[in-house]
Amino acid sequence: MLLQMLTAVVVLMLTMAGWLGVQQLYRNFEKNNPECGPFREDGGNSACKCCASRHICQAQ
């Protein structure tokens, strides 16, 4: 029982650390590629999924 609980805690911590790593990779990508538009944090409400602007995408 204790081993299962510790395993669950470790898996959750690793998942959270992995998600933070993905966000950091995304921030670095946006910093190195400014033509893609500004960085959008989670929960951003944009009608256009392929670009950062709220205008209709030309590359669809």
All heavy atoms as a GROMACS GRO file, in nm:
protein
  460
    1MET      N    1   0.083  -0.120   0.000
    1MET     CA    2   0.000   0.000   0.000
    1MET      C    3   0.087   0.125   0.000
    1MET      O    4   0.063   0.218  -0.075
    1MET     CB    5  -0.092  -0.004   0.121
    1MET     CG    6  -0.167   0.122   0.144
    1MET     SD    7  -0.329   0.109   0.073
    1MET     CE    8  -0.408   0.240   0.157
    2LEU      N    9   0.189   0.127   0.085
    2LEU     CA   10   0.277   0.242   0.093
    2LEU      C   11   0.356   0.259  -0.037
    2LEU      O   12   0.375   0.371  -0.085
    2LEU     CB   13   0.372   0.228   0.212
    2LEU     CG   14   0.466   0.345   0.237
    2LEU    CD1   15   0.386   0.472   0.264
    2LEU    CD2   16   0.560   0.315   0.351
    3LEU      N   17   0.397   0.148  -0.095
    3LEU     CA   18   0.472   0.152  -0.221
    3LEU      C   19   0.385   0.209  -0.333
    3LEU      O   20   0.432   0.289  -0.414
    3LEU     CB   21   0.522   0.012  -0.258
    3LEU     CG   22   0.605   0.004  -0.385
    3LEU    CD1   23   0.731   0.090  -0.372
    3LEU    CD2   24   0.641  -0.140  -0.415
    4GLN      N   25   0.259   0.172  -0.338
    4GLN     CA   26   0.168   0.226  -0.438
    4GLN      C   27   0.149   0.376  -0.422
    4GLN      O   28   0.145   0.450  -0.520
    4GLN     CB   29   0.032   0.156  -0.431
    4GLN     CG   30   0.036   0.013  -0.479
    4GLN     CD   31  -0.099  -0.054  -0.462
    4GLN    OE1   32  -0.181  -0.012  -0.379
    4GLN    NE2   33  -0.122  -0.160  -0.538
    5MET      N   34   0.136   0.420  -0.298
    5MET     CA   35   0.117   0.562  -0.273
    5MET      C   36   0.241   0.642  -0.311
    5MET      O   37   0.232   0.746  -0.375
    5MET     CB   38   0.082   0.585  -0.126
    5MET     CG   39   0.025   0.722  -0.098
    5MET     SD   40  -0.055   0.734   0.062
    5MET     CE   41   0.084   0.726   0.172
    6LEU      N   42   0.358   0.592  -0.276
    6LEU     CA   43   0.482   0.659  -0.313
    6LEU      C   44   0.501   0.661  -0.464
    6LEU      O   45   0.547   0.760  -0.521
    6LEU     CB   46   0.601   0.592  -0.243
    6LEU     CG   47   0.612   0.615  -0.094
    6LEU    CD1   48   0.728   0.533  -0.037
    6LEU    CD2   49   0.629   0.762  -0.061
    7THR      N   50   0.466   0.552  -0.530
    7THR     CA   51   0.475   0.546  -0.676
    7THR      C   52   0.383   0.650  -0.740
    7THR      O   53   0.423   0.718  -0.834
    7THR     CB   54   0.438   0.405  -0.726
    7THR    OG1   55   0.525   0.310  -0.665
    7THR    CG2   56   0.451   0.396  -0.876
    8ALA      N   57   0.263   0.662  -0.688
    8ALA     CA   58   0.169   0.760  -0.741
    8ALA      C   59   0.223   0.902  -0.723
    8ALA      O   60   0.214   0.985  -0.814
    8ALA     CB   61   0.034   0.746  -0.674
    9VAL      N   62   0.279   0.930  -0.608
    9VAL     CA   63   0.335   1.064  -0.581
    9VAL      C   64   0.450   1.092  -0.677
    9VAL      O   65   0.459   1.200  -0.735
    9VAL     CB   66   0.379   1.077  -0.434
    9VAL    CG1   67   0.462   1.202  -0.412
    9VAL    CG2   68   0.259   1.076  -0.342
   10VAL      N   69   0.538   0.995  -0.696
   10VAL     CA   70   0.653   1.013  -0.786
   10VAL      C   71   0.605   1.033  -0.929
   10VAL      O   72   0.655   1.122  -1.001
   10VAL     CB   73   0.749   0.893  -0.775
   10VAL    CG1   74   0.853   0.895  -0.887
   10VAL    CG2   75   0.817   0.893  -0.640
   11VAL      N   76   0.508   0.956  -0.974
   11VAL     CA   77   0.455   0.972  -1.110
   11VAL      C   78   0.394   1.110  -1.128
   11VAL      O   79   0.416   1.176  -1.230
   11VAL     CB   80   0.353   0.860  -1.142
   11VAL    CG1   81   0.275   0.890  -1.268
   11VAL    CG2   82   0.424   0.727  -1.153
   12LEU      N   83   0.317   1.157  -1.031
   12LEU     CA   84   0.258   1.290  -1.041
   12LEU      C   85   0.365   1.400  -1.045
   12LEU      O   86   0.355   1.494  -1.124
   12LEU     CB   87   0.162   1.314  -0.924
   12LEU     CG   88   0.031   1.237  -0.929
   12LEU    CD1   89  -0.047   1.257  -0.800
   12LEU    CD2   90  -0.051   1.280  -1.049
   13MET      N   91   0.466   1.388  -0.963
   13MET     CA   92   0.574   1.487  -0.962
   13MET      C   93   0.650   1.488  -1.094
   13MET      O   94   0.683   1.594  -1.148
   13MET     CB   95   0.670   1.462  -0.846
   13MET     CG   96   0.610   1.485  -0.711
   13MET     SD   97   0.564   1.658  -0.692
   13MET     CE   98   0.486   1.652  -0.534
   14LEU      N   99   0.677   1.369  -1.148
   14LEU     CA  100   0.746   1.361  -1.277
   14LEU      C  101   0.660   1.419  -1.389
   14LEU      O  102   0.712   1.484  -1.480
   14LEU     CB  103   0.784   1.217  -1.307
   14LEU     CG  104   0.897   1.158  -1.223
   14LEU    CD1  105   0.916   1.010  -1.255
   14LEU    CD2  106   1.026   1.236  -1.243
   15THR      N  107   0.530   1.395  -1.383
   15THR     CA  108   0.439   1.451  -1.484
   15THR      C  109   0.438   1.603  -1.477
   15THR      O  110   0.444   1.671  -1.581
   15THR     CB  111   0.296   1.396  -1.463
   15THR    OG1  112   0.300   1.254  -1.471
   15THR    CG2  113   0.200   1.451  -1.567
   16MET      N  114   0.432   1.657  -1.357
   16MET     CA  115   0.433   1.803  -1.342
   16MET      C  116   0.566   1.862  -1.388
   16MET      O  117   0.569   1.965  -1.456
   16MET     CB  118   0.405   1.840  -1.196
   16MET     CG  119   0.262   1.814  -1.156
   16MET     SD  120   0.222   1.834  -0.980
   16MET     CE  121   0.328   1.958  -0.921
   17ALA      N  122   0.677   1.796  -1.355
   17ALA     CA  123   0.808   1.844  -1.399
   17ALA      C  124   0.820   1.836  -1.551
   17ALA      O  125   0.876   1.925  -1.615
   17ALA     CB  126   0.918   1.762  -1.333
   18GLY      N  127   0.765   1.730  -1.610
   18GLY     CA  128   0.765   1.718  -1.755
   18GLY      C  129   0.686   1.830  -1.822
   18GLY      O  130   0.728   1.886  -1.923
   19TRP      N  131   0.572   1.864  -1.763
   19TRP     CA  132   0.490   1.972  -1.820
   19TRP      C  133   0.563   2.106  -1.810
   19TRP      O  134   0.559   2.187  -1.904
   19TRP     CB  135   0.356   1.980  -1.751
   19TRP     CG  136   0.269   2.086  -1.810
   19TRP    CD1  137   0.225   2.198  -1.750
   19TRP    CD2  138   0.218   2.090  -1.944
   19TRP    NE1  139   0.151   2.273  -1.839
   19TRP    CE2  140   0.145   2.209  -1.957
   19TRP    CE3  141   0.229   2.005  -2.053
   19TRP    CZ2  142   0.082   2.244  -2.077
   19TRP    CZ3  143   0.167   2.041  -2.172
   19TRP    CH2  144   0.095   2.159  -2.182
   20LEU      N  145   0.630   2.130  -1.700
   20LEU     CA  146   0.709   2.254  -1.688
   20LEU      C  147   0.821   2.256  -1.792
   20LEU      O  148   0.852   2.362  -1.848
   20LEU     CB  149   0.766   2.266  -1.547
   20LEU     CG  150   0.664   2.293  -1.436
   20LEU    CD1  151   0.733   2.291  -1.301
   20LEU    CD2  152   0.592   2.424  -1.459
   21GLY      N  153   0.880   2.142  -1.819
   21GLY     CA  154   0.983   2.134  -1.922
   21GLY      C  155   0.928   2.163  -2.060
   21GLY      O  156   0.992   2.233  -2.139
   22VAL      N  157   0.810   2.113  -2.090
   22VAL     CA  158   0.746   2.141  -2.220
   22VAL      C  159   0.717   2.290  -2.233
   22VAL      O  160   0.740   2.350  -2.339
   22VAL     CB  161   0.616   2.058  -2.236
   22VAL    CG1  162   0.533   2.107  -2.352
   22VAL    CG2  163   0.650   1.911  -2.252
   23GLN      N  164   0.668   2.353  -2.127
   23GLN     CA  165   0.641   2.496  -2.132
   23GLN      C  166   0.769   2.576  -2.154
   23GLN      O  167   0.770   2.673  -2.230
   23GLN     CB  168   0.572   2.542  -2.003
   23GLN     CG  169   0.429   2.498  -1.994
   23GLN     CD  170   0.363   2.548  -1.867
   23GLN    OE1  171   0.428   2.568  -1.764
   23GLN    NE2  172   0.233   2.568  -1.874
   24GLN      N  173   0.878   2.534  -2.092
   24GLN     CA  174   1.006   2.603  -2.111
   24GLN      C  175   1.055   2.587  -2.254
   24GLN      O  176   1.106   2.683  -2.314
   24GLN     CB  177   1.110   2.551  -2.011
   24GLN     CG  178   1.239   2.628  -2.016
   24GLN     CD  179   1.221   2.774  -1.979
   24GLN    OE1  180   1.148   2.808  -1.886
   24GLN    NE2  181   1.286   2.862  -2.053
   25LEU      N  182   1.040   2.468  -2.310
   25LEU     CA  183   1.078   2.448  -2.450
   25LEU      C  184   0.996   2.538  -2.542
   25LEU      O  185   1.049   2.594  -2.638
   25LEU     CB  186   1.058   2.301  -2.490
   25LEU     CG  187   1.158   2.201  -2.435
   25LEU    CD1  188   1.113   2.059  -2.468
   25LEU    CD2  189   1.296   2.228  -2.492
   26TYR      N  190   0.867   2.552  -2.513
   26TYR     CA  191   0.781   2.638  -2.594
   26TYR      C  192   0.824   2.784  -2.582
   26TYR      O  193   0.829   2.856  -2.681
   26TYR     CB  194   0.635   2.620  -2.551
   26TYR     CG  195   0.537   2.700  -2.631
   26TYR    CD1  196   0.522   2.677  -2.767
   26TYR    CD2  197   0.458   2.797  -2.572
   26TYR    CE1  198   0.431   2.749  -2.842
   26TYR    CE2  199   0.367   2.870  -2.645
   26TYR     CZ  200   0.353   2.846  -2.780
   26TYR     OH  201   0.264   2.917  -2.853
   27ARG      N  202   0.856   2.828  -2.461
   27ARG     CA  203   0.903   2.966  -2.443
   27ARG      C  204   1.032   2.991  -2.521
   27ARG      O  205   1.049   3.094  -2.584
   27ARG     CB  206   0.926   2.995  -2.295
   27ARG     CG  207   0.800   3.017  -2.218
   27ARG     CD  208   0.830   3.059  -2.074
   27ARG     NE  209   0.709   3.060  -1.997
   27ARG     CZ  210   0.673   2.964  -1.913
   27ARG    NH1  211   0.750   2.860  -1.893
   27ARG    NH2  212   0.560   2.971  -1.847
   28ASN      N  213   1.125   2.894  -2.515
   28ASN     CA  214   1.250   2.908  -2.589
   28ASN      C  215   1.226   2.911  -2.739
   28ASN      O  216   1.289   2.988  -2.812
   28ASN     CB  217   1.347   2.795  -2.554
   28ASN     CG  218   1.401   2.808  -2.414
   28ASN    OD1  219   1.400   2.916  -2.355
   28ASN    ND2  220   1.447   2.698  -2.359
   29PHE      N  221   1.135   2.828  -2.787
   29PHE     CA  222   1.101   2.828  -2.930
   29PHE      C  223   1.045   2.963  -2.972
   29PHE      O  224   1.084   3.018  -3.074
   29PHE     CB  225   1.000   2.717  -2.961
   29PHE     CG  226   0.955   2.717  -3.104
   29PHE    CD1  227   1.033   2.658  -3.201
   29PHE    CD2  228   0.834   2.775  -3.139
   29PHE    CE1  229   0.991   2.658  -3.334
   29PHE    CE2  230   0.792   2.777  -3.271
   29PHE     CZ  231   0.871   2.718  -3.368
   30GLU      N  232   0.953   3.017  -2.893
   30GLU     CA  233   0.894   3.147  -2.926
   30GLU      C  234   0.997   3.258  -2.922
   30GLU      O  235   0.993   3.351  -3.001
   30GLU     CB  236   0.778   3.179  -2.830
   30GLU     CG  237   0.656   3.096  -2.855
   30GLU     CD  238   0.590   3.125  -2.988
   30GLU    OE1  239   0.595   3.239  -3.037
   30GLU    OE2  240   0.533   3.032  -3.044
   31LYS      N  241   1.092   3.250  -2.827
   31LYS     CA  242   1.197   3.351  -2.818
   31LYS      C  243   1.288   3.346  -2.940
   31LYS      O  244   1.329   3.451  -2.992
   31LYS     CB  245   1.278   3.329  -2.690
   31LYS     CG  246   1.383   3.437  -2.666
   31LYS     CD  247   1.450   3.421  -2.531
   31LYS     CE  248   1.527   3.292  -2.528
   31LYS     NZ  249   1.609   3.276  -2.408
   32ASN      N  250   1.316   3.226  -2.989
   32ASN     CA  251   1.404   3.210  -3.104
   32ASN      C  252   1.333   3.227  -3.238
   32ASN      O  253   1.399   3.237  -3.341
   32ASN     CB  254   1.472   3.072  -3.100
   32ASN     CG  255   1.564   3.059  -2.982
   32ASN    OD1  256   1.622   3.155  -2.935
   32ASN    ND2  257   1.576   2.937  -2.930
   33ASN      N  258   1.201   3.229  -3.238
   33ASN     CA  259   1.122   3.243  -3.360
   33ASN      C  260   1.017   3.351  -3.342
   33ASN      O  261   0.897   3.322  -3.334
   33ASN     CB  262   1.055   3.110  -3.395
   33ASN     CG  263   1.155   3.001  -3.419
   33ASN    OD1  264   1.224   3.001  -3.520
   33ASN    ND2  265   1.165   2.908  -3.326
   34PRO      N  266   1.057   3.478  -3.337
   34PRO     CA  267   0.960   3.584  -3.310
   34PRO      C  268   0.856   3.601  -3.422
   34PRO      O  269   0.751   3.659  -3.399
   34PRO     CB  270   1.046   3.710  -3.297
   34PRO     CG  271   1.172   3.677  -3.369
   34PRO     CD  272   1.192   3.529  -3.355
   35GLU      N  273   0.883   3.549  -3.541
   35GLU     CA  274   0.786   3.562  -3.650
   35GLU      C  275   0.660   3.480  -3.625
   35GLU      O  276   0.558   3.502  -3.691
   35GLU     CB  277   0.850   3.520  -3.783
   35GLU     CG  278   0.884   3.374  -3.794
   35GLU     CD  279   1.020   3.335  -3.738
   35GLU    OE1  280   1.088   3.419  -3.676
   35GLU    OE2  281   1.058   3.219  -3.755
   36CYS      N  282   0.664   3.389  -3.529
   36CYS     CA  283   0.546   3.307  -3.497
   36CYS      C  284   0.447   3.381  -3.408
   36CYS      O  285   0.337   3.332  -3.386
   36CYS     CB  286   0.590   3.178  -3.429
   36CYS     SG  287   0.679   3.068  -3.536
   37GLY      N  288   0.484   3.496  -3.355
   37GLY     CA  289   0.394   3.572  -3.270
   37GLY      C  290   0.431   3.559  -3.124
   37GLY      O  291   0.523   3.486  -3.088
   38PRO      N  292   0.360   3.629  -3.038
   38PRO     CA  293   0.392   3.629  -2.895
   38PRO      C  294   0.356   3.497  -2.828
   38PRO      O  295   0.270   3.423  -2.873
   38PRO     CB  296   0.308   3.743  -2.840
   38PRO     CG  297   0.193   3.754  -2.933
   38PRO     CD  298   0.248   3.716  -3.069
   39PHE      N  299   0.424   3.472  -2.717
   39PHE     CA  300   0.398   3.353  -2.636
   39PHE      C  301   0.261   3.362  -2.574
   39PHE      O  302   0.222   3.467  -2.522
   39PHE     CB  303   0.505   3.340  -2.528
   39PHE     CG  304   0.481   3.227  -2.432
   39PHE    CD1  305   0.498   3.097  -2.473
   39PHE    CD2  306   0.440   3.252  -2.303
   39PHE    CE1  307   0.475   2.992  -2.385
   39PHE    CE2  308   0.418   3.149  -2.215
   39PHE     CZ  309   0.435   3.019  -2.256
   40ARG      N  310   0.185   3.255  -2.580
   40ARG     CA  311   0.052   3.250  -2.518
   40ARG      C  312   0.056   3.152  -2.402
   40ARG      O  313   0.089   3.035  -2.420
   40ARG     CB  314  -0.053   3.204  -2.618
   40ARG     CG  315  -0.080   3.304  -2.727
   40ARG     CD  316  -0.191   3.252  -2.816
   40ARG     NE  317  -0.162   3.115  -2.856
   40ARG     CZ  318  -0.155   3.073  -2.980
   40ARG    NH1  319  -0.175   3.155  -3.078
   40ARG    NH2  320  -0.128   2.947  -3.009
   41GLU      N  321   0.022   3.198  -2.284
   41GLU     CA  322   0.015   3.110  -2.169
   41GLU      C  323  -0.106   3.018  -2.184
   41GLU      O  324  -0.194   3.041  -2.265
   41GLU     CB  325   0.002   3.192  -2.040
   41GLU     CG  326   0.126   3.268  -2.002
   41GLU     CD  327   0.240   3.179  -1.956
   41GLU    OE1  328   0.215   3.065  -1.910
   41GLU    OE2  329   0.355   3.222  -1.970
   42ASP      N  330  -0.112   2.915  -2.103
   42ASP     CA  331  -0.226   2.825  -2.102
   42ASP      C  332  -0.354   2.902  -2.072
   42ASP      O  333  -0.354   2.996  -1.996
   42ASP     CB  334  -0.209   2.717  -1.996
   42ASP     CG  335  -0.101   2.618  -2.034
   42ASP    OD1  336  -0.067   2.611  -2.153
   42ASP    OD2  337  -0.052   2.549  -1.944
   43GLY      N  338  -0.462   2.859  -2.132
   43GLY     CA  339  -0.590   2.922  -2.106
   43GLY      C  340  -0.619   3.040  -2.196
   43GLY      O  341  -0.721   3.105  -2.183
   44GLY      N  342  -0.529   3.068  -2.290
   44GLY     CA  343  -0.553   3.176  -2.384
   44GLY      C  344  -0.671   3.143  -2.473
   44GLY      O  345  -0.689   3.030  -2.515
   45ASN      N  346  -0.753   3.241  -2.502
   45ASN     CA  347  -0.871   3.218  -2.583
   45ASN      C  348  -0.850   3.285  -2.718
   45ASN      O  349  -0.867   3.403  -2.734
   45ASN     CB  350  -0.995   3.274  -2.513
   45ASN     CG  351  -1.121   3.234  -2.586
   45ASN    OD1  352  -1.119   3.153  -2.677
   45ASN    ND2  353  -1.232   3.291  -2.543
   46SER      N  354  -0.812   3.205  -2.814
   46SER     CA  355  -0.787   3.257  -2.948
   46SER      C  356  -0.869   3.176  -3.047
   46SER      O  357  -0.869   3.054  -3.044
   46SER     CB  358  -0.638   3.246  -2.982
   46SER     OG  359  -0.616   3.290  -3.113
   47ALA      N  360  -0.940   3.245  -3.134
   47ALA     CA  361  -1.019   3.176  -3.235
   47ALA      C  362  -0.931   3.108  -3.337
   47ALA      O  363  -0.968   3.009  -3.398
   47ALA     CB  364  -1.114   3.275  -3.302
   48CYS      N  365  -0.812   3.161  -3.357
   48CYS     CA  366  -0.719   3.108  -3.456
   48CYS      C  367  -0.619   3.017  -3.386
   48CYS      O  368  -0.545   3.061  -3.301
   48CYS     CB  369  -0.648   3.224  -3.526
   48CYS     SG  370  -0.536   3.170  -3.653
   49LYS      N  371  -0.615   2.891  -3.421
   49LYS     CA  372  -0.528   2.796  -3.354
   49LYS      C  373  -0.389   2.788  -3.416
   49LYS      O  374  -0.298   2.734  -3.356
   49LYS     CB  375  -0.590   2.656  -3.356
   49LYS     CG  376  -0.724   2.651  -3.287
   49LYS     CD  377  -0.710   2.675  -3.139
   49LYS     CE  378  -0.845   2.663  -3.072
   49LYS     NZ  379  -0.851   2.719  -2.942
   50CYS      N  380  -0.370   2.842  -3.537
   50CYS     CA  381  -0.241   2.823  -3.602
   50CYS      C  382  -0.150   2.945  -3.590
   50CYS      O  383  -0.038   2.943  -3.635
   50CYS     CB  384  -0.261   2.789  -3.750
   50CYS     SG  385  -0.333   2.923  -3.845
   51CYS      N  386  -0.196   3.052  -3.529
   51CYS     CA  387  -0.111   3.170  -3.514
   51CYS      C  388  -0.150   3.245  -3.386
   51CYS      O  389  -0.255   3.222  -3.329
   51CYS     CB  390  -0.121   3.260  -3.635
   51CYS     SG  391  -0.288   3.319  -3.668
   52ALA      N  392  -0.065   3.336  -3.345
   52ALA     CA  393  -0.090   3.407  -3.220
   52ALA      C  394  -0.187   3.524  -3.239
   52ALA      O  395  -0.248   3.570  -3.143
   52ALA     CB  396   0.042   3.461  -3.164
   53SER      N  397  -0.203   3.572  -3.360
   53SER     CA  398  -0.293   3.684  -3.381
   53SER      C  399  -0.437   3.635  -3.385
   53SER      O  400  -0.464   3.518  -3.410
   53SER     CB  401  -0.260   3.755  -3.512
   53SER     OG  402  -0.291   3.671  -3.621
   54ARG      N  403  -0.530   3.724  -3.364
   54ARG     CA  404  -0.672   3.685  -3.367
   54ARG      C  405  -0.732   3.709  -3.506
   54ARG      O  406  -0.852   3.703  -3.523
   54ARG     CB  407  -0.749   3.763  -3.261
   54ARG     CG  408  -0.706   3.727  -3.122
   54ARG     CD  409  -0.792   3.794  -3.018
   54ARG     NE  410  -0.739   3.776  -2.887
   54ARG     CZ  411  -0.776   3.679  -2.805
   54ARG    NH1  412  -0.866   3.594  -2.842
   54ARG    NH2  413  -0.722   3.669  -2.687
   55HIS      N  414  -0.647   3.731  -3.604
   55HIS     CA  415  -0.694   3.750  -3.741
   55HIS      C  416  -0.706   3.614  -3.809
   55HIS      O  417  -0.649   3.515  -3.765
   55HIS     CB  418  -0.597   3.838  -3.818
   55HIS     CG  419  -0.579   3.974  -3.754
   55HIS    ND1  420  -0.677   4.070  -3.756
   55HIS    CD2  421  -0.477   4.026  -3.686
   55HIS    CE1  422  -0.634   4.176  -3.691
   55HIS    NE2  423  -0.513   4.151  -3.647
   56ILE      N  424  -0.774   3.611  -3.918
   56ILE     CA  425  -0.789   3.485  -3.992
   56ILE      C  426  -0.653   3.448  -4.051
   56ILE      O  427  -0.584   3.528  -4.111
   56ILE     CB  428  -0.893   3.502  -4.104
   56ILE    CG1  429  -1.030   3.529  -4.042
   56ILE    CG2  430  -0.897   3.378  -4.191
   56ILE    CD1  431  -1.137   3.562  -4.142
   57CYS      N  432  -0.614   3.325  -4.033
   57CYS     CA  433  -0.483   3.279  -4.081
   57CYS      C  434  -0.485   3.267  -4.233
   57CYS      O  435  -0.579   3.218  -4.292
   57CYS     CB  436  -0.449   3.144  -4.021
   57CYS     SG  437  -0.425   3.151  -3.844
   58GLN      N  438  -0.375   3.310  -4.293
   58GLN     CA  439  -0.362   3.301  -4.438
   58GLN      C  440  -0.310   3.165  -4.482
   58GLN      O  441  -0.326   3.126  -4.595
   58GLN     CB  442  -0.266   3.410  -4.487
   58GLN     CG  443  -0.311   3.549  -4.453
   58GLN     CD  444  -0.444   3.585  -4.518
   58GLN    OE1  445  -0.473   3.543  -4.629
   58GLN    NE2  446  -0.526   3.663  -4.448
   59ALA      N  447  -0.247   3.090  -4.391
   59ALA     CA  448  -0.183   2.964  -4.428
   59ALA      C  449  -0.272   2.843  -4.408
   59ALA      O  450  -0.224   2.730  -4.408
   59ALA     CB  451  -0.055   2.949  -4.345
   60GLN      N  452  -0.400   2.859  -4.393
   60GLN     CA  453  -0.487   2.744  -4.369
   60GLN      C  454  -0.510   2.666  -4.494
   60GLN      O  455  -0.530   2.696  -4.598
   60GLN     CB  456  -0.620   2.788  -4.310
   60GLN     CG  457  -0.604   2.828  -4.167
   60GLN     CD  458  -0.739   2.860  -4.104
   60GLN    OE1  459  -0.840   2.873  -4.170
   60GLN    NE2  460  -0.739   2.874  -3.974
   0.00000   0.00000   0.00000
